[in-house]
Amino acid sequence: MDDFVRNKLTEWGLSEYIETFKDEGIDEESFYCLDFQDIANLIPKVGRRAIFKKRLMLLKGEDNTTYHQESIDSPPQFQREKEEAAESDQVLPSTSGTKDKGKRKLDLQGESSKWPSPPSKRQRTSGLGLYTEEIILSDVKSIMRFVQQRLPNQDSNINRFLRNKISDLETDKRVLVGVFGKTGAGKSSLINAVIGEKNLLPSGSISACTSVMIKVEANMKSPKYEADIEFITKEEWKDELWSLLNFLGDNADQGNDQDEEEDYRDIDEKLSAVYGEEWRSKSAEDLMDNKYFKEIPEFLQSKRKILTCESAKELSAKCVKYTKSDSKDGDGKERKRWYWPLVKCVTVRVPKNRLLQHVTIVDLPGTGDRNKSRDEMWKSVVGSCSIVWIVTEINRAAAEKETWEILKSASSIMGNGGECQQIDFICTKSDNIEDSDDSSAAGVRALILKKNMKAKEEVNKEFKKLNKVKKHFGDECFKVFTVSSKEFFKKKHLAPDETEIPKLQEFLQDLNNRHSETLNYVSGAYGILSLIQGAHSRNVAGNTADVCKDLEEKISHELEKVKRPMEEAYMTFEKCLSEGVEKSESLCDKVLKSILQPRGVSGRGFHKILKCVVRNCGTYKPKNKKPINLNVKLAACLTDSIDEEFKKTFPNEKKCGAFNGVINTFSLGMEELIQKYKDVELQLIFLKTEEEKIKTVLNKTIREKKKTVYNSLTTTIEENMQDCYQQAAGFRGKDSLKNMRDTVKQHVYSLKNTMFEQAKDIMLRRLRKLKVYILKELKETMQKSIKLSLKTDDYSLPDFTVELVEVKKHYNCLKKNQDEETPQIW
């Protein structure tokens, strides 16, 4: 024991516990780490324990005042460095190159005092602060662990129910921010700057690999930098090898146009990375020999490879062979093996980075992948992104076709087929300016800012032309940023806020704040403890019959209110899809002609393209070219017919809610019932929290299921086309192009009177199932909770009065803070 602990116990009038704390070896550091169970063991008496807990909370709150003020006044990316510096109480070296190490802590960008304070809006909406919420969350989790341990062991309905409810409190929903952009656009530098890790993702001379997805998130469990590398399976690589080698064989005598040369270079790069030059004389079977993978046994064992390092720079160097493509390393020496073609995804974890605590940034390939496994993951992740950053160089921002093509091709996956709420178009390298007549610092700065304004105007004007994209995203969902990662670090011509990196950092911090799990957890815990105390106090006999009757009537009434808009939406979609079916059938010839006989493509060149399409279930994704998807083309009239209505019915903006927000309006009027039935107040508090929880769960479920509903149109078309693709892929030699074309045409003509109608029926069936599921979940969840809270006769539960008071105090504090925050439109 140290003097700190002894002095605090004396100051708080708890000196009789000094010896107990001494025997348990409690020092200043462990004093702050005490959880509810530890305190209960050290201080058995409820009254004295309550005093200690209150004092400890106040003490932590005082410490947080300084901490939180520092986090407001300093840039977010320095919070982790400052925490580490405070923990170790060491002065870190300056980056200025001087020998005076005592003047300042590590500051990658210069003096922290030069940084502007974030806007006042940020301060108003900060509320308690993330650090204070962590204290509350830790305390309540500790209480609930204590509660779970003290619940009776007997296998009764109420005990099973309570244990399940406590387990369900734990959630870790992360917000995904997807980052698209062509090679060299500055994605890696942007991510590094935003999260405050200059050396994390490699950029510069090493060319980026367009296949590997890289996720960047916080490591809140360890002070180390980690990389979790997930490989494709051996079977998937074998299939891909066979496909690549067959592609080369089929086109060996076809001549060399530009597209073929690009595809050949792409395949050569991929196979040479793994095998060097050996692949040229080997079969697919030979290339699967284990000797080629002895450096990565995890690939052979279908396991993940974990890399752990002390610094971002060290991890970046170790990861490079799994994420990048180059024939040489940084020293100019030949590198024998690069394994990125075998990698499905790399998850990089940065220690204690608060900007990433509830956010994952995903560096995405532009248009998916030829490998089926990677392509499925790409679709899944893109469809799960809440925010998307489209990154391009500022000099060609409005005119860069490839960048806009990425947005157009992925818009339906992100929009109606996903959950994206906002698209940020980020123009990088804004400091790159041509020679200026005025070379003064002020002149250069003025020129940069003028160019930034012009770029924003041009990009916004270009976005307004994208009618297909705007079916999924309105103007309010689209924002433009002009950033300079280089200026952000060097501060040569621009202040940090003028680089707009701090805006993106603040945006990430707001995402973290809005997705904090604290209130949801504390609310659930408050409800559970209310239920336990209600049952323990045996006050359920009074008016339970009356209150149950009132609740049953309210449930029936509210379910009717929920049912009505869902049925109206169904009828609207049925009408839209009927029109879409009619249009699909009438325009079938035109659609097929545009796909099978495209303008400006030679017969020889199209033979290769169509061969790839039929081999890959209707899709072809050439490098740096517009992807081809025959299934999407055939389903286009159906999806076009519902896009506008689907966006209104299932908006991605969380403040709106599906079916005109009807789930959010579902209410059993618990406040009125609490006033009417005081003797079952605790049980009704529990039912109120259950009502809020089921609405939250249902909104999340609807957000997931609506993707399946929307995508079912294209999926049904693809399933109907599978036999045709397999047959067409088998043609070889003379007239193979004609045979492939004829096979596709005849198959579509034979199914056109049933295939589109079937797609319509399947989507409507999924909508009906969704309606039934929502009504059933609302009804059964609330009825079960009513039964266990108001009709249970099991009174063997322990007394948790102190714990209920503590959690209620936290709950009220969080609710008050939430109500005081300025509402934000995301």
N, C-alpha and C positions, 0 to 999 in steps of 0.2 A: 504494500500500500504506500502511496505517496502523500505528500502534504495536501495536494489538491483535493483528494477524496475526503481526507480527514476534516479539512476546513469546510467543505461543502456540507457534510453531514452535521457538523457542529452548527454551522450557520442556519441550517434548516430545522434545528431542534430535533435531530434524529441521531444524536451521539451514541445512544445505546446500541446502535448497529455497527459502530466502528470496528469492533472486534470481528463481527461476522464478515464484513467486507474485507478485512485484513486476512482472515482465514481463507477466503476464496480468491485472494490475489488480485483484487480489483484495483487497477491503477487508473490514471486519467483517461487513457485511450479506451480501455475496456468499459469505463464508467459511461462513456457516451454510446457504447454499443449494446448496453443492457436492453433486452427485450422484455415483454410482459411476463413471460415464464420465468426469466432470470430474476426479475423484481419480486415475483410471487415467492420464489424460493428463498430469497434473501430477507424479505419482510413479510412474514406470514399474516400479520394483523391487517385487516382490510383498511381500517382508518388510517393507520400510519403509512400503509402502502399507497393509499390515494394521495396523501400529502407529498410523498416522495415523487410519485409520477407527475403530479402537477408541477412541482419545482423543476424536475428534470426537463419537462416539456418547455417551460419558460426559459430555462437555461439554453436549450437548443435553439429556441426562437431568437434569443439575443444574439447568439453566434451567427444565426442565419441572416440577421439584419445587415451585418457587415458583408457577409458572403453575397447576399442578393444584390446589395448596392453595387458591389464590385462587378457582378455579372451584368448589371444594367449599363454601367459606365464603360465597360470594356467590351471589345468585340467578342462574339460568341465563341469563335474558334480558339480563344486563349483561355477559356474557362478551365479546360482540362489541364493545361500547363500550370495554371495558377494553383489549382487544387493540389497537383503533385508537388509543386514547390512548397505549398503550405504544409503538406503532410511530411515532407522530408526535412523541412526547415533549412534547405540549402539554397545558396545563391547560385543560380545557373549562369553559364558564360554568356557574355554578350555576343551578338553576331556581327558586331562592327569590326572585329578583328583586333581590337585593342586588348591589352593585357589586364586592364582594370576590370576584374570580375565582380567587384562589389557594387557597381553602380546600378545594375538593373538585372532583372530576371530575363530568361530566354524570351526574345521577342523577334519573331521571324521577319517582321515588317517594320521595325523601328520603334520609336517611342510610343507607348500606348496612349500617352496623354494627347497625342496628336489626333487620335481618333475622335470623330464626332459622336455625341450621344445619340442613340436611336431616338426616333420621333416620340412625342409625348403620348401618342395613341398607344404605342407599345407599352409605355409605362402604365397607362391607365388599365390596360387589359392584362397586365402581368399578374394581378391579384396577389395571392399568397406567395407566389414564386414556386418554381419547380422543386427547389431544395426543401422548402417547408412541406410541400405535398409528399415528398419522399419520406419525411419524418412521420407524417400522419399515416401514410400507407404502411410503413414498417411497423408502426405501433399497432394498427388494427390487424394486420396479418399475424402479428405475434399474439394478439388477443384471441383470434380465431383458431390458431393452433392450440392454444391453451383450452379453449372451449371444446374443440374436437377431442382432445385427450380426456376431458372430464365427462364426456357423454357416456351414458351407461352402455355396457357391452351387449346387453340383450338385443336379440334380433327382432325388434318391433318395427311397425310401419313408420312411426314418427322418427325413430333413430336412423333408419335407413334413409329416410327423406332428408333429415338434417345433415347427415354426413355427405350425401350427394350434393346438397345445396352449398355446403362449405367448399367442397371440391370444385364446384362450378364457378366459384368466385374468381378463380385464377384464369385470366385471359391475357394474351399478348398479341393483340391485333396491331400489325405494323402497317404504316402508310407507305405505299410504293411510289417512288418518283422515277419514272422511266426517262432515260436520256438517249436520244437518237442523234445521229450525225455522221456524215461521211468521214473517211479517214483523213486526218490532218486538220479537221475543223476546230480542234482545241478542246475536245470533250474531257480528256484526262486532266489537262491543266485547269479547266473550269471546276471539275469536281474537287481537285486538290485544293484550289483556292477557297472554295465555298466551305469545305469542312476543316480548313486550317492545317492541312497536312501536305506540305509542298512536295515531298518526295514519295508519296504513296503510290500513285498510278504512274507508270513510266510514260513519257511522251518524248517527242523529238525525232531522232534519227531512226529508231526502230519502228518499222511499219506495223500498224495495228492489224490484228487478226479480226476479220469480220464475223467469225463464227462463234467466238466465245463470249458468253454473257458473264458480266462481272457485277456482283452485288456488293455494295459497301454499306456496312452497318456498324453499330456500336458494340464493343465488347465490354459489357458492364460487370462481367464476372471475373475478369483477369486484367492485370496491368500490361499484358503482352499484346503484340500485334499478331494476328492469326490469319491464315488463309485455309479455307475448307474447299478442297478440289474434288468435284464430282465428275467421274468419267462416264462416257457412254459404255454400254455393255460390249463384251467381246462379239456377241452375235450381231449387234448393230454395226460394229466396225467391219465385220466380215461382209455383211450385206452391202455396206457402202463401198468397200473395196471392190466387190464384184461389179457393182454399178459403175464405178469410175473406170475400171479397166475395160469393161464392155463398151462404155462410151468411147474410149480411145480407140478400141478395135473397130467399132462400127464406123468411125469417122476417119480412119487411117488413110483411106483412098478417096476421100470426098473433096480434097482441095483445101485451101486455107483462106476463108474470108475473115474479116475482122472479128466477128463474134466467135468463130471457132478458135481463133488464136487466143482470145481472151479466156475462153473456157479451158483450152489446153494449158495455158499458163496457170490458171487457178488450180487445176488438178495436179499439174507438175509440182507446184508450190506445196500443196497439201501432202502428197506422197513423199516428196523429197525431204520434207520436214521430219517425218517419222523414220524413213528408210534410207536417206541419202540417195545414192545413185542405184542402189541394189534393186529397187522396185521394177526397173526397166526390163529386167530379164527374169522376173519371178511371176508365178501364178498367184492368185488370191489365196489359195491354200498354203503355198510356201510362205507368204507374207504374214500369215497368222502364227508362225512359229514363235514360241515363248521367248526365244533368244532376243527378239527385237524389243521386248518389253521388260527386260530384267531390271532396268532402273526404276520401273514403276510397277512393282508387284501388286499394288492396290488395284490396278486396272485388271489384272488377271484374276484377282480375288473378288472383284465387284465390290470393292470397299472405297471409302473416301480417303484422300491423302490430306493430312493436316500438317501445315507448316507453322511454326511458332518462332517469333523473333522479338528482339528487344527494341528495334527501331523500324520506322516505316521504310527507310532506305534499304535496310537489310532484307525486309520482306519483299520489297519490290524486285530486288535482284534475284531472289530465289523463285519468285512467281513468273518471271519473264518467259521461261521456256514453256509455261502452260497457258500463256495468254497472248503471246506475240509471235510475229513471223519475221524471221531474218536469217540469213545464212551465216552471219558473223556475230560475235558478241561485241561488247563495248571496246575491247582491246584489239579488235581486228583479227582475233584468232578464230579458226574454224570451229564451229560448234557441231558436234556429231548428231545430236538429237534435239528436236523441238516437238513437244507433245500436245500442242494446242489442238490438232485435229481430233484427238481422242477425248478432249475435255468437253463436258456438257455445260458446266457452270462453275465459276469460282466465287466463293463468298469471302470477302475480306472484312475482318473485324478490327475496328480501331478502338483502343482502350479509352474508356471514360469520356467518349465524345458525346456531349449532351445534345448536339444538333441531330445526332443519329439515334438517340435513345429509343424513339418510337417510329423512326423513319428509316427506310432502306432506299438508297439510291442505286438504280440498276443501269449500268452501261450496256445498251442493247445493240445487237446487230440491226442494220437498217430494215431488212425485209424478210426476216426469218432465215431458214437454212435448208439446204437440200437433204441433210440428215433428218429423218423423220422424228427421232427422239428429241433433237435440239429444236426442231421446228414446232413440235407440240409444246415444249417448254416455253418457247418464244411467244406463241399465241396465248398461253395461259398467263404469263407474266404481263404481257402487253394489256390483256383484258382485265388484269387486276390493278393496273396503275391508276392511282387517284389523280396524279399530276404527270404531265409529260413535258419534258424540255426538248425542243428541237434546236439543235446547235449547228450554226453555220458561220463561216467567215463573213465579216461585215461588208467587205468589198463587193461581194456578189450575192448578198443576202436575198434580195428580191428576185434575182435572175437565176439563181442556182436550181436547175431543174431537178437534180437528184434529191435535194433536200425536200422540195415541195412534193416530189413523188412519194417519198417516205410517208409524209403526212396524209396524202390522198389514199395510198394503198392500205394504211393502217387505221384510217378514221372510223370505219365501221366496227373494227375489233375493239377500239378504244371507246367508242361512243355507245351506240345501242347494244353492241355485243360485249361491252365492258363496263367500267365504272369511272372513267376519266371525267374529272370535273373542270379541269383547266389545262390549257395548252400555253406554254411559255415559249415564244420564239426568241432564242438567245443568239444575238450577233456577237461573235467573239473577235478578239484582236482589234478592238476599236482604236488602239493607240497606233496602229499601222497607217501612217499618212505619207503621201507623196511629198516631194520637195515643196516647201512653202516659202513665199517671199518674206514672210516674217518668221525668223527662226528663234525669236525670243520665247522664253518659257510661257509668257502670257499669250503670245501669238499662236504657239503650238496648241496650247490648252483650248483656246477659242475655236481653232480649226477642228479639233477632235470633237468638241461638243456640238459644233454645227453639223459635222458629218453624222454624228449619232442621231440628231433630230431628223435629218433627211432620211436616214436608213429606217427609222421607225415609221415615218410617213409612207415610204415605199412598200415596206413589208405589210403594213395594215391595209394598204390599197390592194396588194396582191391577194391577201387573205379574203377580201370581200368578193373576189372573183370565183372562189372555190365553192360553187353551189352544192356540190355533192358532200363536201366536208361540212358545210353549214347546215345540212339536214341533221347532223349529229351535234354540232357545236355552234352556239350563237356568238355574236361579236363580244358579248360580255365575258365569254370563256377564254378569249384570246388576248394575250398580253405580249409586248415586245420589250426586251432588255438589250442594252448595248454594253458589253462588259470587256474588261481588259484584265486578265489574270496577271500579266506581266506588270502593269502599272499598279495593281493592287499590292504586289509585294515590294516593288521598287519605289513607288511614289515619286516618279521623276517629273511628270507633268500634271497628273490628276490627283486630287484628294481621294482617299479611299471610297467615300460615298459616291463620287463621280464615276467610279469604275462599275458601280451598281452591284458589285459582289455583296456588300453588306445588305442590300435589299433581298437578295436570294437567301442569305444567312438568316435574316429576320423572318423570312417566309417559312423556312424550315423550322425555326424555333416556334413559330405560331402553330405549325402542324403538330409539333410535339405537345404543346400546351392543350390544343383542342382534343388530342387523342390520349391525354393522360388517363390512365386506368383508375386513378385514385377515387374519384367520385363514384364510379360504378361499383368498385369493390366495397367502399365504405357504406354506400346505400344498401347493397346486398347484405352486408354484415349486420347493419342496423335492423333490417327486416327479420333476419334469422334470429337475432337475440330477442327481438320483440316477441316473436312466435314462442320461443323457449320460455320467456318470462310469463307470457300469457298463459301457457299451459301449466307452468309451475305454480302460479298463483291460484289456480283452480277457480278462475272467475268466468268459466265458460258456460255455466249452467243457466244464468239469468235469461237473457232474451235471444239465445242462439237460434231458436226456431224462427223468430221474427226476422232477425238479421239475415239468416240464410235464405228466407223467402224473398226478402228485398233484393238480395244479391242475385238470385236466380232470375228474377224478373228483369233486373238491369242487364244481365248477361244476354238474355234473349233480345232485348231491345237494341243493345249496342251491336250485336252480331248482325241484325237486320240492316243497321246503318252501314256496316262494313260491306255487307253482301251486295247492296244496291249498285254502288259505283263499279264494282268488279264485273257485274253482269252487263252493265252498260258498256264497259270497255270491251268485253267479249263480243257483243253485237257489232260494235264499230269495227273491230279487227276482222270479223267475219265478212263484213261488207267490203272492206279494203282488199282483203285477200282474194275475194271472188273476182274483183276487177283485175287484180294482179295475175290471176290464173288465165283469165281471158286474154290479157295482153301478152302473156308468156307464150300462149299457143299461137296467137296471130303473128307474133314477131319472131317465131322460132327460126324460120329460114334466114332472116336478116342477121340474127345473132350468130347462127352457125357459120354463115358466110364470112362475117367479120373475124371469126376465130380461125376458121380452116383455110381461108384464102385472104390473108392480110395484105394490104397494099404495101408496096415497096420492099417486099421480101422475096428473094429468089426461091425457086422450087427446091434447089439443093440446100440452101440455108434453112428453109422452113422444114425440110425433112428431118434435120437434126433437132429442131425445136419441138416439133410434134412428137418425135420419138421420146424426148425427155418428158413431155407433158403426159403421155399415156403411161410411161413407166412409173411416174410419180403421182399416180391417182388424180391426174387432171391439173397438176401444177408444175410450173417451171420457174426457177428463180436464178436467172443469170446474174453474174457479178456486175454490179454498177449499172444494171439495166432494169427497166420496168418489169416486175414479175407478171407472169401469165397464170390465171386461174380460171380454167374452163368451167368449174362448178359455180364459182361466183358469178361469171358471165351469164350462165343459164338461169341462175336464181335472181338475177338483177331486177327483173320486173316485179317479182314478189316482194323483195326487200324494199324496193323503191315505193311500192304501194303502201307500206306501213311505216316508213321511217319517221315521218312527221308525227304521226299519232303515237308511235312507240316512245318517241322522245318525251312527249307530254305525259304519257301514262306511267313511264318508268324513268323519271328524270334522275340523272346522276348526282345532281345537287342534293346534299343530304337535308338541307333545310326544307325541301319541298315534300319529299315522300311519294311513294307509289300510289296510284289510284287516287289522285288529288289529296294525298296526305291523310287518307281515311284511317290508316293504322294509328297514326299519332293522335287522332281525335277520340279513339276508343277509351272510354272512361266509365268506371262503375261508381263514380261520385263518392270516393272514400272520405273526403273531408266532411261532407254532410252526414254520412253514416257515423263517423267518429263522434260528431256532436250529438247524434241521436242515441247511440248505443255506447255510452261511456264505459260500461263494465267490460266491454270487449275491445277497448281502444288499442291495446297492444297487438291483438290478432289482426285488427283492421290496418294497423301500420304495416304489418308484414304483408298483407294482401296488396296494399298500395305499392310497396316496393316490388312485389311479384308482377303486378300489372305493368310497371315501368320496364321491368326486365324483359318480359315476354314481348313487349312492343319493340324494344331494342334488338332482341334476337330475331324477331320476324323481319324487321327492316333489313338486317344483314342478310338473312336467308333469301328474301325477295331480290336483293341486289345480286346474289349469286344465281338464283334460278332464272331470273329474267335473261341472263346471258344465254342459257341453254334454250330458252323459248325462242329468242331471236335467231340464234345460230342454227336452230333445227331446220330452217328453210334450206340453207346451203348444205347442211349435213345430209338431208334426205335426198337431194339431187346427187350428191357425191356417192351415196350408197347405191342409188339406182344406176349409176354409170360404171360401177366397178367391173362388171362382166365385159363391158365394151372396152375398157382400158386394158384389161388382161388380154383380150383377143387381139386388139390393135398392136400391143407391144410385141406380139409374137411374129409379126411380118418381117421378112428379110429380103434383101436383093432387089431385083427389078420390080418396078411397080409398087414397091412397099409404101411410098407416100400416098399413091392413089388408093391403095387398099386400106390404109389407116384412115384416110378421109372418109371413104365410103362406109367403113365400119362405124365410125362415130355418127355420121349422118343417119344411116339406117336405124341405128339404135335409138337415137333421139326421136326420130319420126315415129318409131314403133311405140314409144312410151309417152309421147307428148300429151296425149289425151288422158293419161292417168298420173304421170309423174308429178306434174305441178299441182294437181288436185290433191294428191297424196301429201305433198309438202304442206299444203294449206291445212289439211285435216290433222296432221301431226302437230303443227304449231297450236291449233285451236285446242287439241286434246291436252297439250301441256299447259295451256292457259286454264283449262277447266280443273286440271289437277292442282294447279297452284291455288286457285280459289278454294277448293275443298281443303287443301292443306292449311291455309291461313285460318279458315273458320274453325277447323278441327283443333288446331293448336291453341287458339285463343280460348275456345270453350273448355277443352280438356285440362289445359294448364290451370286455368282459374278455378275450375270445379275441384280439381285435385287439391289445390292449395286451400280452398274453402273447407273441404272435408277434413284435412289434417289440422287446420288451425281452429276450426269451430266445432268439429264433431268428434275430436279425439277424446278418449277417456284415459289416456296414459299420462299420469302425473308424477312419474318417477324421475323427471328431469331435474338436474341440479339448479341451484340458485345462482344466476349470473347478473344480479342487480348492479354491482359495481362496474362490470364490463359493459352492460347496456348503457349506463350513464356516460361512461368514457366514450363509447362509440357514437352515441347520440350527440355528444358535444362536438366531436370531429365532423359528424354529418352536417349539423347546423352551421358550423363554421364554413365548410366547403360550399353548401348551398347559398349561404349569404354572399360569399365571394363570387360565386357564379352569377347570381342575380345582379350584382353590382358591376360586373364586367360590361364593357361596351360591346353590343352585338356586332359581329363581323360577318360580312358577306364573303363567302369563300369563292 
